[in-house]
Protein backbone atom coordinates (compact mmCIF):
# COMPACT_ATOMS: atom_id res chain seq x y z
CA UNK A 1 0.00 0.00 0.00
CA UNK A 2 1.40 3.37 -1.04
CA UNK A 3 1.54 6.31 1.42
CA UNK A 4 -1.31 7.92 -0.51
CA UNK A 5 -3.43 4.73 -0.28
CA UNK A 6 -2.72 4.51 3.43
CA UNK A 7 -3.63 8.14 4.06
CA UNK A 8 -6.88 7.80 2.10
CA UNK A 9 -7.82 4.54 3.86
CA UNK A 10 -7.17 6.04 7.28
CA UNK A 11 -9.34 9.07 6.45
CA UNK A 12 -12.19 6.82 5.31
CA UNK A 13 -11.88 4.66 8.42
CA UNK A 14 -12.11 7.74 10.65
CA UNK A 15 -15.21 9.07 8.90
CA UNK A 16 -17.09 5.82 8.16
CA UNK A 17 -18.57 5.34 11.67
CA UNK A 18 -20.46 8.63 11.34
CA UNK A 19 -22.60 7.08 8.60
CA UNK A 20 -23.73 4.23 10.83
CA UNK A 21 -24.06 5.97 14.22
CA UNK A 22 -25.97 9.08 13.12
CA UNK A 23 -29.40 9.36 11.60
CA UNK A 24 -29.95 12.84 10.11
CA UNK A 25 -27.76 14.17 7.32
CA UNK A 26 -27.68 17.26 5.10
CA UNK A 27 -25.59 17.06 1.93
CA UNK A 28 -24.53 20.00 -0.22
CA UNK A 29 -22.06 21.05 -2.89
CA UNK A 30 -20.65 24.20 -4.45
CA UNK A 31 -22.50 26.96 -6.28
CA UNK A 32 -23.28 26.18 -9.93
CA UNK A 33 -22.88 22.44 -9.33
CA UNK A 34 -21.33 20.20 -11.95
CA UNK A 35 -21.71 16.50 -12.64
CA UNK A 36 -19.16 15.52 -10.01
CA UNK A 37 -20.70 17.51 -7.17
CA UNK A 38 -24.26 16.50 -8.03
CA UNK A 39 -23.45 12.87 -8.83
CA UNK A 40 -21.50 12.49 -5.60
CA UNK A 41 -24.18 13.95 -3.34
CA UNK A 42 -27.02 12.12 -5.07
CA UNK A 43 -25.16 8.80 -4.84
CA UNK A 44 -24.29 9.25 -1.17
CA UNK A 45 -27.79 10.45 -0.24
CA UNK A 46 -29.37 7.47 -2.03
CA UNK A 47 -27.12 5.09 -0.10
CA UNK A 48 -27.96 6.79 3.21
CA UNK A 49 -31.71 6.62 2.55
CA UNK A 50 -31.44 2.94 1.64
CA UNK A 51 -29.70 2.45 5.00
CA UNK A 52 -32.69 4.01 6.78
CA UNK A 53 -31.20 7.47 7.33
CA UNK A 54 -32.80 10.88 6.88
CA UNK A 55 -30.67 12.42 4.13
CA UNK A 56 -31.53 15.73 2.49
CA UNK A 57 -29.71 17.45 -0.37
CA UNK A 58 -29.83 21.25 -0.21
CA UNK A 59 -27.83 23.34 -2.68
CA UNK A 60 -27.38 27.05 -3.26
CA UNK A 61 -27.97 26.70 -7.02
CA UNK A 62 -30.64 24.90 -9.02
CA UNK A 63 -29.67 21.64 -10.70
CA UNK A 64 -28.62 22.29 -14.33
CA UNK A 65 -31.03 20.79 -16.85
CA UNK A 66 -28.48 18.28 -18.18
CA UNK A 67 -28.16 16.68 -14.73
CA UNK A 68 -31.84 16.50 -13.73
CA UNK A 69 -32.02 12.90 -14.93
CA UNK A 70 -29.96 11.96 -11.87
CA UNK A 71 -32.68 13.31 -9.60
CA UNK A 72 -35.87 11.86 -11.06
CA UNK A 73 -37.62 12.05 -7.66
CA UNK A 74 -36.62 15.72 -7.28
CA UNK A 75 -34.91 15.15 -3.95
CA UNK A 76 -32.46 18.02 -4.49
CA UNK A 77 -33.80 21.35 -3.24
CA UNK A 78 -32.57 24.93 -3.59
CA UNK A 79 -31.76 26.59 -0.30
CA UNK A 80 -34.53 28.71 1.19
CA UNK A 81 -33.52 30.48 4.39
CA UNK A 82 -36.88 30.28 6.14
CA UNK A 83 -37.54 26.67 5.18
CA UNK A 84 -34.06 25.15 5.42
CA UNK A 85 -32.11 26.98 8.13
CA UNK A 86 -33.80 24.93 10.84
CA UNK A 87 -33.12 21.69 8.98
CA UNK A 88 -29.42 22.53 8.71
CA UNK A 89 -29.26 23.58 12.36
CA UNK A 90 -30.93 20.33 13.50
CA UNK A 91 -28.87 17.96 11.34
CA UNK A 92 -26.48 15.62 13.08
CA UNK A 93 -24.03 15.56 10.16
CA UNK A 94 -23.47 18.00 7.29
CA UNK A 95 -21.54 16.61 4.32
CA UNK A 96 -19.91 19.10 1.93
CA UNK A 97 -18.90 17.49 -1.35
CA UNK A 98 -16.64 18.61 -4.20
CA UNK A 99 -15.48 21.79 -2.51
CA UNK A 100 -13.32 22.37 0.52
CA UNK A 101 -14.06 26.06 1.01
CA UNK A 102 -17.33 27.10 2.72
CA UNK A 103 -17.35 30.32 0.72
CA UNK A 104 -18.21 28.18 -2.30
CA UNK A 105 -21.53 27.25 -0.66
CA UNK A 106 -23.02 30.62 -1.53
CA UNK A 107 -26.13 31.51 0.47
CA UNK A 108 -25.75 28.37 2.59
CA UNK A 109 -22.39 29.28 4.08
CA UNK A 110 -23.68 31.06 7.18
CA UNK A 111 -26.22 28.34 8.04
CA UNK A 112 -23.63 25.59 7.60
CA UNK A 113 -21.02 27.39 9.70
CA UNK A 114 -23.55 28.14 12.46
CA UNK A 115 -24.89 24.59 12.71
CA UNK A 116 -23.67 22.42 15.58
CA UNK A 117 -23.72 19.41 13.28
CA UNK A 118 -20.55 17.45 12.67
CA UNK A 119 -19.16 18.69 9.38
CA UNK A 120 -17.55 16.32 6.89
CA UNK A 121 -15.73 17.45 3.75
CA UNK A 122 -15.26 14.99 0.86
CA UNK A 123 -13.25 16.52 -1.95
CA UNK A 124 -10.28 16.26 -4.32
CA UNK A 125 -9.21 19.90 -4.69
CA UNK A 126 -6.06 21.59 -3.42
CA UNK A 127 -5.56 23.88 -0.44
CA UNK A 128 -8.50 22.92 1.81
CA UNK A 129 -9.97 25.33 4.32
CA UNK A 130 -9.94 23.64 7.76
CA UNK A 131 -13.65 24.31 8.43
CA UNK A 132 -14.75 20.66 8.75
CA UNK A 133 -14.55 18.36 11.77
CA UNK A 134 -13.63 15.44 9.51
CA UNK A 135 -12.37 15.28 5.94
CA UNK A 136 -11.64 12.79 3.21
CA UNK A 137 -9.51 14.78 0.78
CA UNK A 138 -7.56 13.05 -1.96
CA UNK A 139 -5.94 15.60 -4.25
CA UNK A 140 -4.78 12.85 -6.60
CA UNK A 141 -8.28 11.42 -7.15
CA UNK A 142 -9.89 11.95 -10.54
CA UNK A 143 -13.09 13.17 -8.92
CA UNK A 144 -15.08 13.39 -5.72
CA UNK A 145 -17.17 10.56 -7.17
CA UNK A 146 -14.13 8.28 -7.01
CA UNK A 147 -13.71 9.06 -3.30
CA UNK A 148 -17.40 8.40 -2.59
CA UNK A 149 -17.09 5.07 -4.44
CA UNK A 150 -14.26 4.02 -2.11
CA UNK A 151 -16.17 5.23 0.96
CA UNK A 152 -19.31 3.29 0.06
CA UNK A 153 -17.39 0.09 -0.60
CA UNK A 154 -15.87 0.49 2.85
CA UNK A 155 -19.38 0.79 4.29
CA UNK A 156 -20.88 -2.18 2.46
CA UNK A 157 -19.79 -5.10 0.28
CA UNK A 158 -20.48 -4.77 -3.46
CA UNK A 159 -22.60 -4.38 -5.48
CA UNK A 160 -23.79 -0.82 -5.02
CA UNK A 161 -27.41 -0.10 -6.02
CA UNK A 162 -27.97 0.88 -9.69
CA UNK A 163 -29.02 4.45 -8.81
CA UNK A 164 -25.83 4.93 -6.80
CA UNK A 165 -23.70 3.37 -9.54
CA UNK A 166 -25.26 5.62 -12.20
CA UNK A 167 -24.71 8.81 -10.20
CA UNK A 168 -21.09 7.89 -9.48
CA UNK A 169 -20.48 7.02 -13.13
CA UNK A 170 -21.77 10.47 -14.12
CA UNK A 171 -19.56 12.10 -11.49
CA UNK A 172 -16.40 10.37 -12.70
CA UNK A 173 -17.22 10.66 -16.41
CA UNK A 174 -17.78 14.42 -16.29
CA UNK A 175 -14.82 15.28 -14.07
CA UNK A 176 -12.41 13.23 -16.20
CA UNK A 177 -13.55 14.79 -19.48
CA UNK A 178 -15.06 11.46 -20.54
CA UNK A 179 -11.97 9.62 -19.23
CA UNK A 180 -9.35 11.57 -21.16
CA UNK A 181 -7.67 13.74 -18.50
CA UNK A 182 -4.16 12.94 -17.22
CA UNK A 183 -5.16 11.34 -13.90
CA UNK A 184 -7.20 8.64 -15.64
CA UNK A 185 -5.44 5.28 -15.32
CA UNK A 186 -6.21 1.59 -15.17
CA UNK A 187 -7.70 1.92 -11.68
CA UNK A 188 -10.15 4.55 -12.96
CA UNK A 189 -11.37 2.16 -15.64
CA UNK A 190 -11.64 -0.67 -13.13
CA UNK A 191 -13.88 1.52 -10.97
CA UNK A 192 -15.99 2.43 -13.99
CA UNK A 193 -16.22 -1.23 -14.97
CA UNK A 194 -17.66 -1.98 -11.53
CA UNK A 195 -20.23 0.79 -11.87
CA UNK A 196 -21.33 -0.46 -15.29
CA UNK A 197 -21.61 -4.01 -13.96
CA UNK A 198 -23.81 -2.71 -11.13
CA UNK A 199 -26.24 -0.92 -13.44
CA UNK A 200 -24.76 2.32 -14.79
CA UNK A 201 -25.62 2.73 -18.49
CA UNK A 202 -22.72 4.60 -20.14
CA UNK A 203 -24.60 5.25 -23.39
CA UNK A 204 -27.65 6.69 -21.65
CA UNK A 205 -25.63 8.79 -19.19
CA UNK A 206 -23.39 10.24 -21.90
CA UNK A 207 -26.47 11.01 -23.98
CA UNK A 208 -28.18 12.87 -21.14
CA UNK A 209 -25.14 15.03 -20.42
CA UNK A 210 -23.73 15.68 -23.89
CA UNK A 211 -26.51 15.07 -26.41
CA UNK A 212 -29.46 17.09 -25.11
CA UNK A 213 -28.37 20.62 -25.96
CA UNK A 214 -30.99 23.32 -26.47
CA UNK A 215 -31.07 25.36 -29.67
CA UNK A 216 -29.89 28.34 -27.64
CA UNK A 217 -26.87 26.48 -26.32
CA UNK A 218 -25.86 25.44 -29.84
CA UNK A 219 -26.11 29.06 -30.98
CA UNK A 220 -24.15 30.21 -27.92
CA UNK A 221 -21.38 27.76 -28.80
CA UNK A 222 -21.29 29.19 -32.31
CA UNK A 223 -20.93 32.73 -31.02
CA UNK A 224 -18.32 31.60 -28.51
CA UNK A 225 -16.24 29.96 -31.23
CA UNK A 226 -16.44 33.15 -33.27
CA UNK A 227 -14.71 34.92 -30.37
CA UNK A 228 -11.74 32.51 -30.42
CA UNK A 229 -8.34 34.21 -30.46
CA UNK A 230 -4.79 32.97 -30.00
CA UNK A 231 -1.76 34.60 -28.38
CA UNK A 232 1.95 33.96 -27.97
CA UNK A 233 2.50 32.27 -31.30
CA UNK A 234 -0.54 30.05 -30.92
CA UNK A 235 0.36 28.62 -27.50
CA UNK A 236 -2.59 30.27 -25.75
CA UNK A 237 -6.20 30.33 -26.98
CA UNK A 238 -9.13 32.12 -25.38
CA UNK A 239 -12.86 32.63 -25.89
CA UNK A 240 -15.22 35.21 -24.43
CA UNK A 241 -18.90 35.00 -23.50
CA UNK A 242 -20.73 38.21 -22.63
CA UNK A 243 -24.03 38.76 -20.87
CA UNK A 244 -25.39 40.04 -24.17
CA UNK A 245 -24.52 36.72 -25.84
CA UNK A 246 -26.37 34.86 -23.07
CA UNK A 247 -29.37 37.15 -23.45
CA UNK A 248 -29.41 36.84 -27.23
CA UNK A 249 -29.35 33.03 -27.13
CA UNK A 250 -31.66 32.66 -24.09
CA UNK A 251 -28.97 30.74 -22.19
CA UNK A 252 -27.43 30.83 -18.72
CA UNK A 253 -24.06 30.30 -17.09
CA UNK A 254 -24.76 26.56 -16.76
CA UNK A 255 -24.99 26.31 -20.56
CA UNK A 256 -21.29 27.16 -20.87
CA UNK A 257 -20.16 23.95 -19.12
CA UNK A 258 -17.44 22.12 -21.09
CA UNK A 259 -16.92 25.07 -23.48
CA UNK A 260 -13.30 25.11 -22.29
CA UNK A 261 -12.80 22.05 -24.46
CA UNK A 262 -12.74 24.14 -27.61
CA UNK A 263 -9.81 26.54 -27.08
CA UNK A 264 -7.81 23.53 -25.86
CA UNK A 265 -8.62 21.68 -29.08
CA UNK A 266 -6.65 24.10 -31.27
CA UNK A 267 -3.45 22.54 -32.55
CA UNK A 268 -0.39 23.75 -30.67
CA UNK A 269 -2.32 25.30 -27.78
CA UNK A 270 -1.04 24.52 -24.29
CA UNK A 271 -3.13 27.03 -22.29
CA UNK A 272 -6.82 27.72 -22.81
CA UNK A 273 -8.95 30.42 -21.15
CA UNK A 274 -12.68 31.08 -21.08
CA UNK A 275 -13.92 34.50 -19.95
CA UNK A 276 -17.58 34.63 -18.90
CA UNK A 277 -19.25 37.91 -18.01
CA UNK A 278 -21.52 37.47 -14.98
CA UNK A 279 -23.74 39.90 -13.06
CA UNK A 280 -21.11 40.88 -10.51
CA UNK A 281 -17.91 40.46 -12.49
CA UNK A 282 -16.14 37.84 -14.57
CA UNK A 283 -15.78 34.09 -14.22
CA UNK A 284 -12.57 32.72 -15.73
CA UNK A 285 -11.88 29.07 -16.52
CA UNK A 286 -8.22 28.07 -16.89
CA UNK A 287 -6.99 24.92 -18.66
CA UNK A 288 -3.52 23.66 -19.55
CA UNK A 289 -1.64 20.68 -20.89
CA UNK A 290 1.32 18.76 -19.54
CA UNK A 291 3.22 20.20 -16.61
CA UNK A 292 1.88 23.75 -16.87
CA UNK A 293 0.47 24.46 -13.38
CA UNK A 294 -2.38 26.67 -14.51
CA UNK A 295 -3.81 26.74 -10.99
CA UNK A 296 -0.92 29.08 -10.09
CA UNK A 297 -2.22 31.56 -12.66
CA UNK A 298 -5.73 31.22 -11.21
CA UNK A 299 -4.36 31.85 -7.72
CA UNK A 300 -2.91 35.15 -8.89
CA UNK A 301 -6.51 36.29 -9.45
CA UNK A 302 -8.09 34.85 -6.33
CA UNK A 303 -8.97 31.43 -7.76
CA UNK A 304 -7.67 27.90 -7.40
CA UNK A 305 -8.02 24.40 -8.77
CA UNK A 306 -5.99 21.52 -10.12
CA UNK A 307 -2.70 21.63 -12.00
CA UNK A 308 -4.39 21.53 -15.41
CA UNK A 309 -7.87 22.86 -14.59
CA UNK A 310 -8.74 25.82 -12.39
CA UNK A 311 -11.14 28.72 -12.06
CA UNK A 312 -11.62 32.17 -10.58
CA UNK A 313 -14.46 34.61 -10.05
CA UNK A 314 -13.33 38.22 -10.19
CA UNK A 315 -15.99 40.39 -8.57
CA UNK A 316 -16.51 43.84 -9.96
CA UNK A 317 -14.12 43.28 -12.86
CA UNK A 318 -14.87 44.47 -16.39
CA UNK A 319 -14.45 41.70 -18.89
CA UNK A 320 -12.13 43.52 -21.29
CA UNK A 321 -9.81 44.61 -18.48
CA UNK A 322 -9.83 41.19 -16.77
CA UNK A 323 -9.04 39.48 -20.07
CA UNK A 324 -6.16 41.86 -20.78
CA UNK A 325 -4.58 41.36 -17.34
CA UNK A 326 -4.89 37.58 -17.32
CA UNK A 327 -3.54 37.14 -20.84
CA UNK A 328 -0.57 39.33 -19.91
CA UNK A 329 0.05 37.31 -16.74
CA UNK A 330 -0.23 34.05 -18.69
CA UNK A 331 2.83 34.86 -20.77
CA UNK A 332 5.25 33.35 -18.26
CA UNK A 333 3.32 30.09 -18.26
CA UNK A 334 3.30 29.57 -22.00
CA UNK A 335 6.86 30.86 -22.39
CA UNK A 336 8.09 28.40 -19.79
CA UNK A 337 6.37 25.63 -21.72
CA UNK A 338 7.95 26.73 -25.00
CA UNK A 339 11.48 26.69 -23.62
C-alpha positions in Angstrom: 0.0 0.0 0.0 1.4 3.4 -1.0 1.5 6.3 1.4 -1.3 7.9 -0.5 -3.4 4.7 -0.3 -2.7 4.5 3.4 -3.6 8.1 4.1 -6.9 7.8 2.1 -7.8 4.5 3.9 -7.2 6.0 7.3 -9.3 9.1 6.5 -12.2 6.8 5.3 -11.9 4.7 8.4 -12.1 7.7 10.6 -15.2 9.1 8.9 -17.1 5.8 8.2 -18.6 5.3 11.7 -20.5 8.6 11.3 -22.6 7.1 8.6 -23.7 4.2 10.8 -24.1 6.0 14.2 -26.0 9.1 13.1 -29.4 9.4 11.6 -29.9 12.8 10.1 -27.8 14.2 7.3 -27.7 17.3 5.1 -25.6 17.1 1.9 -24.5 20.0 -0.2 -22.1 21.0 -2.9 -20.6 24.2 -4.5 -22.5 27.0 -6.3 -23.3 26.2 -9.9 -22.9 22.4 -9.3 -21.3 20.2 -12.0 -21.7 16.5 -12.6 -19.2 15.5 -10.0 -20.7 17.5 -7.2 -24.3 16.5 -8.0 -23.4 12.9 -8.8 -21.5 12.5 -5.6 -24.2 14.0 -3.3 -27.0 12.1 -5.1 -25.2 8.8 -4.8 -24.3 9.2 -1.2 -27.8 10.4 -0.2 -29.4 7.5 -2.0 -27.1 5.1 -0.1 -28.0 6.8 3.2 -31.7 6.6 2.6 -31.4 2.9 1.6 -29.7 2.5 5.0 -32.7 4.0 6.8 -31.2 7.5 7.3 -32.8 10.9 6.9 -30.7 12.4 4.1 -31.5 15.7 2.5 -29.7 17.5 -0.4 -29.8 21.3 -0.2 -27.8 23.3 -2.7 -27.4 27.0 -3.3 -28.0 26.7 -7.0 -30.6 24.9 -9.0 -29.7 21.6 -10.7 -28.6 22.3 -14.3 -31.0 20.8 -16.8 -28.5 18.3 -18.2 -28.2 16.7 -14.7 -31.8 16.5 -13.7 -32.0 12.9 -14.9 -30.0 12.0 -11.9 -32.7 13.3 -9.6 -35.9 11.9 -11.1 -37.6 12.1 -7.7 -36.6 15.7 -7.3 -34.9 15.1 -3.9 -32.5 18.0 -4.5 -33.8 21.3 -3.2 -32.6 24.9 -3.6 -31.8 26.6 -0.3 -34.5 28.7 1.2 -33.5 30.5 4.4 -36.9 30.3 6.1 -37.5 26.7 5.2 -34.1 25.2 5.4 -32.1 27.0 8.1 -33.8 24.9 10.8 -33.1 21.7 9.0 -29.4 22.5 8.7 -29.3 23.6 12.4 -30.9 20.3 13.5 -28.9 18.0 11.3 -26.5 15.6 13.1 -24.0 15.6 10.2 -23.5 18.0 7.3 -21.5 16.6 4.3 -19.9 19.1 1.9 -18.9 17.5 -1.3 -16.6 18.6 -4.2 -15.5 21.8 -2.5 -13.3 22.4 0.5 -14.1 26.1 1.0 -17.3 27.1 2.7 -17.3 30.3 0.7 -18.2 28.2 -2.3 -21.5 27.2 -0.7 -23.0 30.6 -1.5 -26.1 31.5 0.5 -25.8 28.4 2.6 -22.4 29.3 4.1 -23.7 31.1 7.2 -26.2 28.3 8.0 -23.6 25.6 7.6 -21.0 27.4 9.7 -23.6 28.1 12.5 -24.9 24.6 12.7 -23.7 22.4 15.6 -23.7 19.4 13.3 -20.5 17.5 12.7 -19.2 18.7 9.4 -17.5 16.3 6.9 -15.7 17.5 3.7 -15.3 15.0 0.9 -13.2 16.5 -2.0 -10.3 16.3 -4.3 -9.2 19.9 -4.7 -6.1 21.6 -3.4 -5.6 23.9 -0.4 -8.5 22.9 1.8 -10.0 25.3 4.3 -9.9 23.6 7.8 -13.6 24.3 8.4 -14.7 20.7 8.8 -14.6 18.4 11.8 -13.6 15.4 9.5 -12.4 15.3 5.9 -11.6 12.8 3.2 -9.5 14.8 0.8 -7.6 13.1 -2.0 -5.9 15.6 -4.2 -4.8 12.8 -6.6 -8.3 11.4 -7.2 -9.9 12.0 -10.5 -13.1 13.2 -8.9 -15.1 13.4 -5.7 -17.2 10.6 -7.2 -14.1 8.3 -7.0 -13.7 9.1 -3.3 -17.4 8.4 -2.6 -17.1 5.1 -4.4 -14.3 4.0 -2.1 -16.2 5.2 1.0 -19.3 3.3 0.1 -17.4 0.1 -0.6 -15.9 0.5 2.8 -19.4 0.8 4.3 -20.9 -2.2 2.5 -19.8 -5.1 0.3 -20.5 -4.8 -3.5 -22.6 -4.4 -5.5 -23.8 -0.8 -5.0 -27.4 -0.1 -6.0 -28.0 0.9 -9.7 -29.0 4.5 -8.8 -25.8 4.9 -6.8 -23.7 3.4 -9.5 -25.3 5.6 -12.2 -24.7 8.8 -10.2 -21.1 7.9 -9.5 -20.5 7.0 -13.1 -21.8 10.5 -14.1 -19.6 12.1 -11.5 -16.4 10.4 -12.7 -17.2 10.7 -16.4 -17.8 14.4 -16.3 -14.8 15.3 -14.1 -12.4 13.2 -16.2 -13.6 14.8 -19.5 -15.1 11.5 -20.5 -12.0 9.6 -19.2 -9.3 11.6 -21.2 -7.7 13.7 -18.5 -4.2 12.9 -17.2 -5.2 11.3 -13.9 -7.2 8.6 -15.6 -5.4 5.3 -15.3 -6.2 1.6 -15.2 -7.7 1.9 -11.7 -10.2 4.5 -13.0 -11.4 2.2 -15.6 -11.6 -0.7 -13.1 -13.9 1.5 -11.0 -16.0 2.4 -14.0 -16.2 -1.2 -15.0 -17.7 -2.0 -11.5 -20.2 0.8 -11.9 -21.3 -0.5 -15.3 -21.6 -4.0 -14.0 -23.8 -2.7 -11.1 -26.2 -0.9 -13.4 -24.8 2.3 -14.8 -25.6 2.7 -18.5 -22.7 4.6 -20.1 -24.6 5.3 -23.4 -27.6 6.7 -21.7 -25.6 8.8 -19.2 -23.4 10.2 -21.9 -26.5 11.0 -24.0 -28.2 12.9 -21.1 -25.1 15.0 -20.4 -23.7 15.7 -23.9 -26.5 15.1 -26.4 -29.5 17.1 -25.1 -28.4 20.6 -26.0 -31.0 23.3 -26.5 -31.1 25.4 -29.7 -29.9 28.3 -27.6 -26.9 26.5 -26.3 -25.9 25.4 -29.8 -26.1 29.1 -31.0 -24.2 30.2 -27.9 -21.4 27.8 -28.8 -21.3 29.2 -32.3 -20.9 32.7 -31.0 -18.3 31.6 -28.5 -16.2 30.0 -31.2 -16.4 33.2 -33.3 -14.7 34.9 -30.4 -11.7 32.5 -30.4 -8.3 34.2 -30.5 -4.8 33.0 -30.0 -1.8 34.6 -28.4 2.0 34.0 -28.0 2.5 32.3 -31.3 -0.5 30.0 -30.9 0.4 28.6 -27.5 -2.6 30.3 -25.8 -6.2 30.3 -27.0 -9.1 32.1 -25.4 -12.9 32.6 -25.9 -15.2 35.2 -24.4 -18.9 35.0 -23.5 -20.7 38.2 -22.6 -24.0 38.8 -20.9 -25.4 40.0 -24.2 -24.5 36.7 -25.8 -26.4 34.9 -23.1 -29.4 37.1 -23.5 -29.4 36.8 -27.2 -29.4 33.0 -27.1 -31.7 32.7 -24.1 -29.0 30.7 -22.2 -27.4 30.8 -18.7 -24.1 30.3 -17.1 -24.8 26.6 -16.8 -25.0 26.3 -20.6 -21.3 27.2 -20.9 -20.2 24.0 -19.1 -17.4 22.1 -21.1 -16.9 25.1 -23.5 -13.3 25.1 -22.3 -12.8 22.0 -24.5 -12.7 24.1 -27.6 -9.8 26.5 -27.1 -7.8 23.5 -25.9 -8.6 21.7 -29.1 -6.7 24.1 -31.3 -3.4 22.5 -32.6 -0.4 23.8 -30.7 -2.3 25.3 -27.8 -1.0 24.5 -24.3 -3.1 27.0 -22.3 -6.8 27.7 -22.8 -8.9 30.4 -21.2 -12.7 31.1 -21.1 -13.9 34.5 -20.0 -17.6 34.6 -18.9 -19.3 37.9 -18.0 -21.5 37.5 -15.0 -23.7 39.9 -13.1 -21.1 40.9 -10.5 -17.9 40.5 -12.5 -16.1 37.8 -14.6 -15.8 34.1 -14.2 -12.6 32.7 -15.7 -11.9 29.1 -16.5 -8.2 28.1 -16.9 -7.0 24.9 -18.7 -3.5 23.7 -19.6 -1.6 20.7 -20.9 1.3 18.8 -19.5 3.2 20.2 -16.6 1.9 23.8 -16.9 0.5 24.5 -13.4 -2.4 26.7 -14.5 -3.8 26.7 -11.0 -0.9 29.1 -10.1 -2.2 31.6 -12.7 -5.7 31.2 -11.2 -4.4 31.8 -7.7 -2.9 35.2 -8.9 -6.5 36.3 -9.5 -8.1 34.8 -6.3 -9.0 31.4 -7.8 -7.7 27.9 -7.4 -8.0 24.4 -8.8 -6.0 21.5 -10.1 -2.7 21.6 -12.0 -4.4 21.5 -15.4 -7.9 22.9 -14.6 -8.7 25.8 -12.4 -11.1 28.7 -12.1 -11.6 32.2 -10.6 -14.5 34.6 -10.1 -13.3 38.2 -10.2 -16.0 40.4 -8.6 -16.5 43.8 -10.0 -14.1 43.3 -12.9 -14.9 44.5 -16.4 -14.5 41.7 -18.9 -12.1 43.5 -21.3 -9.8 44.6 -18.5 -9.8 41.2 -16.8 -9.0 39.5 -20.1 -6.2 41.9 -20.8 -4.6 41.4 -17.3 -4.9 37.6 -17.3 -3.5 37.1 -20.8 -0.6 39.3 -19.9 0.0 37.3 -16.7 -0.2 34.1 -18.7 2.8 34.9 -20.8 5.3 33.3 -18.3 3.3 30.1 -18.3 3.3 29.6 -22.0 6.9 30.9 -22.4 8.1 28.4 -19.8 6.4 25.6 -21.7 7.9 26.7 -25.0 11.5 26.7 -23.6 
